[in-house]
Amino acid sequence: MMKRHEKLAPLSREHHDALILARLLRKNAPAYKGLPDQPGAKATYAMNFFKTNLEEHFSKEEVLLHQVKKYNSEIKKLTGEIISEHLQLAAMFNALQHATELPDALDKLGTLLEEHIRKEERVLFPLIQEHCPEEILKRIEL
């Protein structure tokens, strides 16, 4: 596994907490010490996590994508996908407060959030590290 570039490492670290959230939201999720275990409490926790962590995280990723997408056609293609997924995930977080089948909504959100993070970690970040010039990566401000 490739070591994360110093400019991407903070985003990767933030992904760790988001992956825990993704797992927490799934049906049949194991109990996580100190985290909610009932659907209503999970939804509240998820909405707060989105507002306090993920909104800014998504913005930072989008700033990054706009700076690196021109260096590789696959990164450019992924940029559109990632931004579209950010919009979809944001809408899903915001819809939790009105969800009628909350366990299903949480499970679907958890699944999509995990898939999204895995795509960034396993596909996008390695492509960025492989194709973006070091001087460009060094200059990125997130």
C-alpha positions, 0 to 999 in steps of 0.5 A: 500500500502506498504511503499517503502524500503529506497533503492527502494524509489529513483527508485520509485521517478524517476518513477514519472517523467517517468510516466508523460513522458509516459502520455505525449507521448500518443495520446490525452494526456492532455497538461502538463504545460511546456512540449511539445504538438506537436509530433516532440517536444514530440519526442525530449523531450522523446529522451533527457529524455531517455538519461539524465534520463532513461538510468541511471535509467535502469542501476540502476534497472539492478544492483539491479535485479542482486543482488536480483534475487536469493532470489525468483523465481518470481523475477528471472523470472521478472528480465529477463522480465524487462531487455528485456523490458529495451532493447525494450524501449531503441530501441523504444526511439532511433527509434523515430528520424526515425519514419514515423508515429510519433504520433503512435510511441509515443503512443506505446512507452508511453503505453509500458513505463507506463505498464513497470513502473506499473509492477515494482511498483506493482509487482517487488518492493513489491516482492523484499521487501517481499523476500529479506533479510533486510541486503541485501537490506541495502547493495545495492548500486545504 
